[in-house]
Amino acid sequence: MSAYGTVRGAVLAPGDDGYDAERTGFQTADPHRPEAIVVAEDAGDVRAAVEHAAARGMPVAVQSTGHGLPLPAGGGLLIATRTMTGVEIDPEARTARIEAGVRWARVVAAAAPHGLAPLSGSSPGVGAVSYTLGGGIGLMSRRYGFAADHVRSVDVVTADARLRHVTPESDPDLFWALLGGRANFGVVTALEIGLLPVGRLYGGGLYFDADLIPEVMDTWRRWTETVPDEMTSSVALMPVPDVPVFPEPLRGRHVAHVRIAYTGDEAEGERLIAPLRAVGPRLVDTVGEMPYTDSGLIHNEPPVPMAYRATNVAVGDLDGALVRDLLGLAGPGAPDRAIVEVRHLGGAMAKPPAVPNAVGNRDAGYLVGLLSKLGTDDTGAGALHDRFGGLLAARSRGQVLNFLFGANATPERVRAAYEPETYRRLAELKARYDPANLFRLNHNIPPAR
């Protein structure tokens, strides 16, 4: 028996074959550098790893796909869950049981034959469990709310190395804290989530050239004030590299990419987006009827791992002055190359869920994000993100946890992802369930004193 007891999966130390590959996720900047990695095969492995770490006072980090790494872990124990990929669909109950390493693409594919879909996000390659624990703003969230609002039960290993099956009835406090508290309260090994009766969408992308970007932004801003909750959309300003991986009409251009996901019928969708198409010619227009299994094509995010820095600010509204400021910061002709995305929130996301959870800042109308691809010299990226934060400081309604990565996942920004009363309650529950702050290599909420 190894030092990790009954662990069936690999246990890796620095220098071992597979150590570097296992610690590096989709986000390749500043990967974890743990003392050891347990590649968990099941909940029993997770429980044994937590027991080992707790007995030695080793802090614990968790990683499935590594899309949204917070500050990297130096030392401690990393539990990698990527091999835990079980998915079970119950078409009668309209639920799915998903294990900790499952990506959304697997859930979407398993649910589709039953005419069902999860409240998945823009990228099918993202880990479904970590996304949901952080709230989860999905392609249909204005219609159906946050992904966390649709969780039925949680299987989690807490700091006492106990595997618990948590429901709103069995432990309402822990259930509330897990959904929105992300990795602060234990290692989640599986979720049971509700599925939606959705088999298709009216969706896709409208791509406009640089000269139309100001009008696109102003039109989209005013248009979002009129659309029904069935319409979820965003717009991204992107400098597209001149490389073959991108469609030829977009290469080397600074474009506005309007992303559309509408759960109503095609004819009404066509009518609703007519004002956007009327702005002018599109470089590419992919909006139309699609099966939900193709929904990843709406944002069409690159599946290749990379180093990036990203942050976000939730705001109440979007006016012309803010749009002009964003164009000056990272629009066509701006000195820094970065992606600015504005997501339309509201709708069902602004309403209390049927079962309460800790997801914060539901009153925001828009989420403004900035993403910079990192290279050999990242000084400019840091300065750009500082300017972005200063630009939106006076308008901020807080942060969204799932979009806080790397150096931007500071304690102050994590706190800003919640209303003060929610954060206070989370800290008190942290003191109950993890008083030693074993789970601190994350978007950490320290236990109340």
WONORKA-V581622 format. One record per residue. RES is the residue in one small letter. SS is DSSP state (h for helix, s for strand, l for the rest). Layout:
# WONORKA-V581622
res->[RES	RES]
ss->[SS	SS]
This chain:
# WONORKA-V581622
res->[m	s	a	y	g	t	v	r	g	a	v	l	a	p	g	d	d	g	y	d	a	e	r	t	g	f	q	t	a	d	p	h	r	p	e	a	i	v	v	a	e	d	a	g	d	v	r	a	a	v	e	h	a	a	a	r	g	m	p	v	a	v	q	s	t	g	h	g	l	p	l	p	a	g	g	g	l	l	i	a	t	r	t	m	t	g	v	e	i	d	p	e	a	r	t	a	r	i	e	a	g	v	r	w	a	r	v	v	a	a	a	a	p	h	g	l	a	p	l	s	g	s	s	p	g	v	g	a	v	s	y	t	l	g	g	g	i	g	l	m	s	r	r	y	g	f	a	a	d	h	v	r	s	v	d	v	v	t	a	d	a	r	l	r	h	v	t	p	e	s	d	p	d	l	f	w	a	l	l	g	g	r	a	n	f	g	v	v	t	a	l	e	i	g	l	l	p	v	g	r	l	y	g	g	g	l	y	f	d	a	d	l	i	p	e	v	m	d	t	w	r	r	w	t	e	t	v	p	d	e	m	t	s	s	v	a	l	m	p	v	p	d	v	p	v	f	p	e	p	l	r	g	r	h	v	a	h	v	r	i	a	y	t	g	d	e	a	e	g	e	r	l	i	a	p	l	r	a	v	g	p	r	l	v	d	t	v	g	e	m	p	y	t	d	s	g	l	i	h	n	e	p	p	v	p	m	a	y	r	a	t	n	v	a	v	g	d	l	d	g	a	l	v	r	d	l	l	g	l	a	g	p	g	a	p	d	r	a	i	v	e	v	r	h	l	g	g	a	m	a	k	p	p	a	v	p	n	a	v	g	n	r	d	a	g	y	l	v	g	l	l	s	k	l	g	t	d	d	t	g	a	g	a	l	h	d	r	f	g	g	l	l	a	a	r	s	r	g	q	v	l	n	f	l	f	g	a	n	a	t	p	e	r	v	r	a	a	y	e	p	e	t	y	r	r	l	a	e	l	k	a	r	y	d	p	a	n	l	f	r	l	n	h	n	i	p	p	a	r]
ss->[l	s	l	l	s	l	l	l	l	l	s	s	s	l	l	l	l	l	h	h	h	h	h	l	l	l	s	l	l	l	l	l	s	l	l	s	s	s	s	l	l	l	h	h	h	h	h	h	h	h	h	h	h	h	h	h	l	l	l	s	s	s	s	l	l	l	l	l	l	l	l	l	l	s	l	l	s	s	s	s	l	l	l	l	l	l	s	s	s	s	l	l	l	l	s	s	s	s	s	l	l	l	s	h	h	h	h	h	h	h	h	h	l	l	l	l	s	l	l	l	l	l	l	l	l	l	s	h	h	h	h	h	h	l	l	l	l	l	l	l	h	h	h	h	l	l	h	h	h	h	s	s	s	s	s	s	s	l	l	l	l	l	s	s	s	s	l	l	l	l	l	h	h	h	h	h	h	h	h	h	h	l	l	l	l	l	s	s	s	s	s	s	s	s	l	s	l	l	l	s	s	s	s	s	s	s	s	s	l	h	h	h	h	h	h	h	h	h	h	h	h	h	h	h	l	l	l	l	l	l	s	s	s	s	s	s	s	s	s	l	l	l	l	l	l	l	l	h	h	h	l	l	l	s	s	s	s	s	s	s	s	s	l	l	l	h	h	h	h	h	h	h	h	h	h	h	h	l	l	l	l	l	l	s	s	l	l	s	s	s	s	h	h	h	h	h	h	l	l	l	l	l	l	l	l	s	l	s	s	s	s	s	s	s	s	l	l	l	l	h	h	h	h	h	h	h	h	h	h	h	l	l	l	l	l	l	l	l	s	s	s	s	s	s	l	l	h	h	h	h	l	l	l	l	l	l	l	l	l	l	l	l	l	l	l	s	s	s	s	s	s	s	s	l	l	l	l	l	h	h	h	h	h	h	h	h	h	h	h	h	h	h	h	h	h	s	s	s	l	l	h	h	h	l	l	h	h	h	l	l	h	h	h	h	h	l	l	l	l	h	h	h	h	h	h	h	h	h	h	h	h	h	h	l	l	l	l	l	l	l	l	l	l	l	l	l	l	l	l]
